[in-house]
């Protein structure tokens, strides 16, 4: 599994929930899980909507993680 970790969106429905510790615990205990830091993706104009530039960068980051971990 490749799990991307993005900075949380600023919205009242999700503020206060931080899944990163749970993902890190899974990663620490499962050799088939790879966490991918996506904090460096281009900014988003709208909440929960990644720009075209962001989607392209996301694909590049996921592909790089895949090839480094196969």
C-alpha positions, -999 to 999 in steps of 0.1 A, spaced: 0 0 0 12 35 -8 -5 60 15 -2 97 7 -2 121 36 -13 156 27 -17 186 50 -52 187 63 -77 211 48 -89 238 70 -126 229 75 -146 226 107 -157 191 98 -122 178 98 -103 201 120 -91 183 151 -87 149 133 -51 139 127 -48 105 110 -10 107 106 -2 89 139 -25 60 128 -9 58 94 26 59 110 16 30 133 4 10 103 36 18 84 58 8 114 41 -26 116 35 -35 80 63 -39 56 39 -37 27 29 -1 35 48 30 23 39 65 36 44 93 11 47 129 22 26 151 -1 31 183 18 50 198 -11 22 195 -37 12 228 -53 -14 248 -34 -51 242 -39 -74 270 -50 -105 252 -35 -108 230 -5 -104 193 -13 -97 201 -50 -62 196 -63 -52 217 -93 -41 201 -126 -5 210 -116 -10 192 -83 -25 161 -100 5 159 -123 29 163 -93 10 137 -73 14 112 -102 51 118 -103 55 114 -66 35 82 -65 54 67 -95 87 76 -79 77 59 -46 65 28 -65 98 24 -84 119 30 -53 100 4 -33 94 -25 -57 
